[in-house]
Amino acid sequence: MAITYLKRGKSDVERDQDDSRTRTIVETALKDIETHGDIAVREFSHKFDNYVPDSFRLTQEQIDALIAELSTRELDDIRFAQHQIRRFAEAQRASMQDIEVETRPGVILGHKNIPVQSVGCYVPGGKFPMVASAHMSVLTASVAGVPRIVACTPPFRGRPNPAVIAAMHLAGAHELYVLGGIQAIGAMASGTESIRPVDMLVGPGNAFVAEAKRQLYGRVGIDLFAGPTETMVIADDTVDAELCATDLLGQAEHGYNSPAVLVTNSRALAEGTMAEIERLLQILPTAETASASWRDYGEVILCNSHEEMLQVANDIASEHVQVMTDRDDWYLDRMTSYGALFLGPRTNVANGDKVIGTNHTLPTRKAGRYTGGLWVGKFLKTHTYQRITSDEAAAEIGAYCSRLCLLEGFTGHAEQANIRVRRYGGTDVPYGGAAE
């Protein structure tokens, strides 16, 4: 039996057409922000969020007042999640060591891991207040040692969201702005009269935020090119349709264009899951969004074997991959392209999104083929250095360097090496003729 699609979503061509309007809108807005600074930022904030305060940056008094609106339980929950994320990020940071090695007598090579000096963290919150995104970006940057962390989040129902502000503050943000969308991304990247530019932008967002980061890449660094949330469930008959349907719709509610894919070798499970999804959509409070996503982007792929399921999964390279089979470790050993894996029925993607400790900013649109997600290492730059400590090493390396430069035709390069050969080796070598 060949791989069979019991349900298909929009084609890649159709998905690309949906992006063209977004590209034009973002390009125009970014030029306006770069040209007119704070004036443009205020105009966009009024247009898109109907929010124009005296200052977008929150004072410490405002931050304290917002945090005071939260209950003890709410603050404890935020702190618990941040403790989990901090512990894993600190373990990741500890795995990245500065090194120095003597490759030959007198030849010292090394590298240092240096934090990016300023980072802009975007925390979505216009439709849903994305408290967890503050942990994932701000907290991880803080663990990496970034000395200036700027955090932007849109207003929620006309005002700063207390839980998001608390999360950004407790995570270690140095500057907090209630500013969303293209205007936040453009202001952090280009700088305005009131916001100094940053070196790097991170964090998820809607299509306009993602496109703004894409267009600004190069002027600033970014974490990754992010599209809509994606989820895949790889399952066999060891689990039931209710579990699979719940995991698919749990991510489909992110947006109208969030792909949700079931890959299975059980026709009964495939058909049962599709029926269960229709039942759940009748009672899910976010069904308006989730049903549009499932209708246009949901897929059910029936395979003949686990090998075929693995092939399909690696080809799609989904952002989130929930594995619920009789051989979960088999997939862990063989999966090569994905954002994050969630192994076994006891865990789920929502755990990774909110609390378990791994980062939820992950590659989409097949980017898992060449990159992982946001982690503490994304905020660190690995810079190399070299040192020669003896005359003998300077002459030896210089002789090799001179000949290799002339092999490529770079006479000036060769002379950089030759002058060291003459000074430190006592050998007259006009252009690369030193003996080995």
C-alpha positions as CSV (number, residue, x, y, z in Angstrom):
1,M,0.0,0.0,0.0
2,A,1.3,3.4,-0.9
3,I,1.2,6.5,1.3
4,T,-2.4,7.8,1.2
5,Y,-3.7,11.2,2.1
6,L,-7.1,10.9,3.7
7,K,-7.2,14.6,4.0
8,R,-5.1,17.4,2.4
9,G,-4.5,21.0,3.2
10,K,-3.7,23.9,0.9
11,S,-0.9,23.4,-1.6
12,D,2.5,25.2,-1.2
13,V,1.6,27.5,-4.1
14,E,-1.6,28.6,-2.4
15,R,0.2,29.2,0.9
16,D,2.8,31.3,-0.9
17,Q,0.0,33.4,-2.5
18,D,-1.3,34.2,1.0
19,D,2.1,35.7,1.9
20,S,2.5,38.2,-0.9
21,R,0.2,40.9,0.5
22,T,1.9,40.7,3.9
23,R,5.3,41.3,2.3
24,T,4.2,44.5,0.7
25,I,2.5,45.9,3.8
26,V,5.5,45.2,5.9
27,E,8.0,46.7,3.5
28,T,6.1,50.0,3.4
29,A,5.7,50.1,7.2
30,L,9.3,49.5,7.9
31,K,10.4,52.2,5.5
32,D,8.0,54.6,7.2
33,I,9.4,53.7,10.7
34,E,13.0,54.1,9.5
35,T,12.2,57.5,8.0
36,H,9.9,59.0,10.6
37,G,10.8,57.2,13.8
38,D,8.5,57.8,16.8
39,I,5.9,59.6,14.8
40,A,5.4,56.6,12.5
41,V,5.5,54.2,15.5
42,R,2.7,56.2,17.3
43,E,0.6,56.3,14.1
44,F,0.9,52.5,13.6
45,S,0.1,51.8,17.2
46,H,-3.0,54.0,17.0
47,K,-4.1,52.4,13.7
48,F,-3.6,48.7,14.7
49,D,-3.9,48.7,18.5
50,N,-5.8,52.0,19.2
51,Y,-3.2,52.5,21.9
52,V,-1.2,55.8,22.2
53,P,0.2,56.4,25.7
54,D,2.4,59.2,26.7
55,S,5.3,56.7,26.6
56,F,5.4,53.2,25.3
57,R,8.1,52.3,27.8
58,L,6.8,51.3,31.3
59,T,8.2,52.9,34.4
60,Q,9.1,50.8,37.4
61,E,6.1,52.1,39.2
62,Q,3.8,51.0,36.3
63,I,5.4,47.6,36.3
64,D,5.0,47.2,40.0
65,A,1.3,48.2,39.8
66,L,0.6,45.7,37.1
67,I,2.3,42.9,38.9
68,A,0.3,43.7,42.0
69,E,-2.9,42.9,40.0
70,L,-1.9,39.2,39.9
71,S,-2.8,36.7,42.5
72,T,-0.3,34.8,44.5
73,R,-1.1,31.6,42.6
74,E,-0.6,33.3,39.2
75,L,2.8,34.7,40.3
76,D,3.8,31.3,41.7
77,D,2.8,29.6,38.4
78,I,4.9,32.1,36.4
79,R,7.9,31.6,38.7
80,F,7.5,27.8,38.5
81,A,7.6,27.9,34.7
82,Q,10.6,30.2,34.7
83,H,12.4,28.0,37.2
84,Q,12.0,25.0,34.8
85,I,13.2,27.0,31.8
86,R,16.1,28.6,33.6
87,R,17.4,25.2,34.9
88,F,17.4,23.8,31.3
89,A,18.9,27.0,29.8
90,E,21.7,27.0,32.5
91,A,22.5,23.4,31.7
92,Q,22.7,24.2,28.0
93,R,24.9,27.3,28.8
94,A,27.2,25.1,30.9
95,S,27.7,22.8,28.0
96,M,29.2,25.6,25.9
97,Q,32.8,26.0,26.9
98,D,35.5,28.5,25.9
99,I,38.5,26.6,24.6
100,E,42.2,27.1,24.0
101,V,44.5,24.5,22.4
102,E,48.2,24.4,21.4
103,T,48.0,22.8,18.0
104,R,51.8,22.9,17.5
105,P,54.6,24.1,19.8
106,G,54.0,27.8,20.2
107,V,50.8,28.0,18.2
108,I,47.8,28.8,20.4
109,L,44.2,28.7,19.0
110,G,41.0,29.3,21.0
111,H,37.4,30.6,21.0
112,K,35.3,32.6,23.4
113,N,31.5,32.5,23.7
114,I,30.4,36.2,23.9
115,P,26.8,37.3,24.5
116,V,25.1,39.4,21.9
117,Q,25.2,42.9,23.4
118,S,21.6,43.9,22.9
119,V,18.5,41.8,22.1
120,G,14.9,42.8,21.3
121,C,12.4,40.2,22.5
122,Y,8.9,40.3,21.0
123,V,6.2,38.8,23.1
124,P,2.9,38.3,21.3
125,G,-0.3,39.3,23.1
126,G,-2.8,41.0,20.8
127,K,-5.2,38.0,20.6
128,F,-3.9,35.8,23.4
129,P,-1.5,37.1,26.1
130,M,1.5,34.9,25.4
131,V,3.0,34.8,28.9
132,A,5.2,31.8,28.1
133,S,6.9,33.7,25.2
134,A,8.5,36.0,27.7
135,H,10.1,33.1,29.5
136,M,11.4,31.6,26.3
137,S,13.1,34.8,24.9
138,V,13.8,37.2,27.8
139,L,14.8,34.5,30.4
140,T,17.0,32.6,27.9
141,A,18.8,35.8,26.9
142,S,19.3,36.6,30.5
143,V,20.9,33.2,31.2
144,A,23.2,33.8,28.2
145,G,24.4,37.0,29.8
146,V,23.0,39.6,27.4
147,P,23.6,43.0,29.0
148,R,20.7,44.8,27.4
149,I,17.3,43.1,26.9
150,V,14.5,45.0,25.4
151,A,11.0,43.4,25.6
152,C,8.0,44.6,23.5
153,T,4.4,43.3,23.8
154,P,1.2,44.7,22.3
155,P,-1.6,46.0,24.5
156,F,-4.3,43.4,25.4
157,R,-7.8,44.8,25.3
158,G,-6.5,48.4,25.4
159,R,-3.9,48.1,28.2
160,P,-0.8,46.3,29.3
161,N,-1.4,42.7,30.2
162,P,-0.3,42.2,33.9
163,A,0.7,38.6,33.5
164,V,2.9,39.3,30.4
165,I,4.5,42.3,32.0
166,A,5.2,40.3,35.2
167,A,6.8,37.5,33.1
168,M,9.0,39.9,31.1
169,H,10.1,41.7,34.3
170,L,10.7,38.6,36.4
171,A,12.6,37.0,33.4
172,G,15.1,39.9,33.4
173,A,14.1,42.5,30.8
174,H,15.8,45.8,31.2
175,E,13.4,47.9,29.1
176,L,9.7,47.0,28.8
177,Y,7.6,48.6,26.0
178,V,3.8,48.1,25.4
179,L,4.2,48.1,21.7
180,G,3.2,45.5,19.1
181,G,3.3,44.3,15.5
182,I,5.5,45.8,12.8
183,Q,6.0,49.0,14.7
184,A,7.6,47.1,17.6
185,I,9.9,45.1,15.3
186,G,10.8,48.1,13.2
187,A,11.5,50.4,16.2
188,M,13.8,47.8,17.9
189,A,15.7,47.1,14.7
190,S,16.1,50.7,13.3
191,G,15.9,52.6,16.5
192,T,13.8,55.8,17.1
193,E,14.2,58.9,19.1
194,S,13.1,57.0,22.2
195,I,14.3,53.5,21.5
196,R,17.9,52.6,20.9
197,P,18.3,49.9,18.2
198,V,19.2,46.3,19.2
199,D,21.6,43.9,17.6
200,M,19.2,40.9,17.5
201,L,15.5,40.2,17.3
202,V,13.9,37.1,18.8
203,G,10.4,35.8,19.5
204,P,7.3,34.5,17.7
205,G,4.5,36.6,16.3
206,N,1.9,36.8,13.6
207,A,2.6,36.8,9.9
208,F,3.4,40.6,9.9
209,V,5.9,40.2,12.7
210,A,7.6,37.2,11.1
211,E,7.8,39.0,7.8
212,A,9.3,42.1,9.4
213,K,12.0,40.0,11.0
214,R,12.7,38.4,7.6
215,Q,13.1,41.7,5.9
216,L,15.3,43.1,8.6
217,Y,17.6,40.1,8.8
218,G,21.1,41.3,8.0
219,R,20.6,44.7,9.6
220,V,20.0,42.7,12.8
221,G,20.3,39.1,13.7
222,I,17.2,37.0,14.2
223,D,16.5,33.8,16.0
224,L,14.9,32.1,12.9
225,F,12.4,32.5,10.1
226,A,9.1,31.6,11.7
227,G,5.8,30.9,10.1
228,P,2.5,29.8,11.6
229,T,2.5,27.2,14.3
230,E,2.7,23.6,13.0
231,T,2.0,20.4,14.8
232,M,2.3,16.7,13.8
233,V,1.1,13.7,15.6
234,I,2.8,10.4,14.7
235,A,0.7,7.6,16.2
236,D,-0.2,3.9,15.9
237,D,-2.9,1.9,17.5
238,T,-1.4,2.1,20.9
239,V,-3.3,5.4,21.5
240,D,-6.9,6.4,20.8
241,A,-8.6,9.0,18.5
242,E,-9.5,11.3,21.4
243,L,-5.9,11.8,22.4
244,C,-4.8,12.4,18.8
245,A,-7.7,14.8,18.0
246,T,-7.0,16.8,21.2
247,D,-3.3,17.2,20.4
248,L,-4.1,18.3,16.8
249,L,-6.7,20.9,17.8
250,G,-4.7,22.1,20.7
251,Q,-2.2,23.7,18.2
252,A,-4.7,24.4,15.4
253,E,-6.3,27.0,17.7
254,H,-3.2,29.2,17.3
255,G,-4.3,30.7,14.1
256,Y,-6.4,30.2,10.9
257,N,-3.3,28.9,9.1
258,S,-1.7,26.5,11.6
259,P,-1.0,23.2,9.9
260,A,-2.0,20.1,12.0
261,V,-1.0,16.7,10.5
262,L,-1.7,13.2,11.6
263,V,0.7,10.5,10.4
264,T,-0.4,6.9,11.2
265,N,-0.3,3.3,10.1
266,S,-3.8,2.7,11.4
267,R,-6.8,3.4,9.2
268,A,-9.1,3.0,12.2
269,L,-7.2,5.6,14.1
270,A,-7.1,7.9,11.1
271,E,-10.8,7.8,10.5
272,G,-11.6,7.9,14.2
273,T,-9.4,10.9,14.7
274,M,-11.1,12.8,11.9
275,A,-14.5,12.0,13.4
276,E,-13.4,13.0,16.9
277,I,-12.1,16.3,15.6
278,E,-15.5,17.1,14.2
279,R,-17.1,16.3,17.5
280,L,-14.6,18.5,19.5
281,L,-15.0,21.4,17.1
282,Q,-18.7,21.6,18.3
283,I,-17.6,22.3,21.8
284,L,-14.2,23.9,21.7
285,P,-14.4,27.6,22.7
286,T,-11.7,28.5,20.1
287,A,-13.4,26.4,17.3
288,E,-13.8,29.4,15.0
289,T,-10.0,29.6,14.6
290,A,-9.2,25.9,15.0
291,S,-11.9,24.8,12.4
292,A,-10.5,27.2,9.8
293,S,-7.0,25.8,10.4
294,W,-8.2,22.2,10.2
295,R,-10.3,22.8,7.1
296,D,-7.5,24.6,5.1
297,Y,-4.3,23.1,6.6
298,G,-5.2,19.9,8.3
299,E,-3.9,16.6,6.9
300,V,-4.3,12.9,7.6
301,I,-1.6,10.7,6.1
302,L,-2.0,6.9,6.2
303,C,1.2,4.9,5.9
304,N,1.9,1.2,5.6
305,S,4.8,1.0,8.1
306,H,6.8,2.9,10.6
307,E,9.5,3.4,8.0
308,E,7.1,5.2,5.8
309,M,5.8,7.3,8.7
310,L,9.4,8.3,9.5
311,Q,10.0,9.2,5.8
312,V,6.9,11.4,5.8
313,A,7.7,13.0,9.1
314,N,11.3,13.9,8.1
315,D,10.1,15.3,4.8
316,I,7.4,17.6,6.4
317,A,9.8,18.7,9.2
318,S,7.1,20.0,11.4
319,E,7.7,22.4,14.2
320,H,6.1,20.2,16.9
321,V,6.1,16.4,16.6
322,Q,4.1,14.4,19.1
323,V,5.2,10.7,18.9
324,M,2.8,8.2,20.5
325,T,3.8,4.7,19.3
326,D,5.1,1.3,20.5
327,R,8.6,2.5,19.5
328,D,9.0,6.1,20.6
329,D,12.8,5.8,21.1
330,W,13.1,4.4,17.6
331,Y,11.8,7.7,16.3
332,L,14.0,9.7,18.6
333,D,17.1,7.9,17.1
334,R,16.0,8.3,13.5
335,M,14.2,11.7,13.3
336,T,16.4,14.3,11.7
337,S,14.2,17.2,10.7
338,Y,11.8,18.8,13.2
339,G,11.5,21.6,15.8
340,A,11.0,19.7,19.0
341,L,9.9,16.1,19.8
342,F,7.3,15.2,22.4
343,L,7.7,11.5,23.2
344,G,4.9,9.3,24.6
345,P,1.3,9.9,25.5
346,R,2.2,11.4,28.9
347,T,3.6,14.6,27.5
348,N,2.3,17.0,24.9
349,V,3.1,20.1,22.9
350,A,1.3,22.4,25.4
351,N,3.9,21.3,28.1
352,G,6.7,22.5,25.8
353,D,4.8,25.7,25.0
354,K,4.3,26.7,28.5
355,V,6.2,25.1,31.3
356,I,8.3,22.0,31.0
357,G,11.5,23.8,30.3
358,T,12.5,23.4,26.7
359,N,12.1,26.5,24.4
360,H,9.0,26.9,22.4
361,T,10.4,29.2,19.7
362,L,11.0,26.6,17.0
363,P,11.7,26.3,13.2
364,T,8.7,26.1,10.9
365,R,8.2,25.7,7.1
366,K,10.7,22.9,6.9
367,A,13.5,25.0,8.5
368,G,14.0,22.1,10.9
369,R,16.1,20.6,8.1
370,Y,18.9,23.1,8.8
371,T,18.3,24.7,12.2
372,G,17.1,24.0,15.7
373,G,15.0,26.4,17.8
374,L,15.8,29.2,20.0
375,W,18.1,28.3,22.9
376,V,20.7,29.9,25.1
377,G,23.4,29.3,22.4
378,K,21.5,31.6,19.9
379,F,22.4,34.6,22.1
380,L,26.1,33.7,22.2
381,K,28.6,34.4,19.4
382,T,31.6,32.1,19.2
383,H,34.6,34.2,18.3
384,T,38.0,32.7,17.6
385,Y,41.5,34.1,18.4
386,Q,45.1,33.0,17.8
387,R,48.5,33.6,19.3
388,I,52.0,32.5,18.3
389,T,54.4,32.4,21.3
390,S,57.8,31.4,19.8
391,D,60.1,32.6,17.0
392,E,60.3,29.0,15.7
393,A,56.5,28.7,15.4
394,A,56.2,32.1,13.7
395,A,58.8,31.1,11.1
396,E,57.3,27.6,10.5
397,I,53.7,28.8,10.1
398,G,54.9,31.8,8.1
399,A,56.7,29.6,5.5
400,Y,53.6,27.4,5.0
401,C,51.4,30.5,4.8
402,S,53.6,32.2,2.3
403,R,53.6,29.3,-0.2
404,L,49.8,28.8,0.2
405,C,49.2,32.5,-0.5
406,L,51.3,32.4,-3.7
407,L,49.4,29.3,-4.7
408,E,46.3,31.5,-4.8
409,G,48.2,34.5,-6.3
410,F,48.0,36.8,-3.3
411,T,51.5,38.4,-3.2
412,G,50.6,40.9,-0.5
413,H,49.3,38.1,1.7
414,A,52.5,36.2,1.2
415,E,54.5,39.2,2.3
416,Q,52.7,39.3,5.6
417,A,54.0,35.9,6.2
418,N,57.5,36.5,4.7
419,I,58.3,39.4,7.0
420,R,57.7,37.2,10.0
421,V,59.9,34.5,8.5
422,R,62.7,37.0,8.0
423,R,62.4,38.6,11.4
424,Y,61.8,35.6,13.5
425,G,63.5,32.8,11.5
426,G,66.5,34.7,10.2
427,T,65.8,33.5,6.7
428,D,65.7,35.8,3.7
429,V,62.6,34.8,1.8
430,P,61.4,37.5,-0.6
431,Y,58.2,35.7,-1.7
432,G,57.3,32.4,-0.3
433,G,60.5,30.4,-0.9
434,A,61.1,29.3,2.6
435,A,61.9,25.7,3.0
436,E,59.7,23.3,5.0
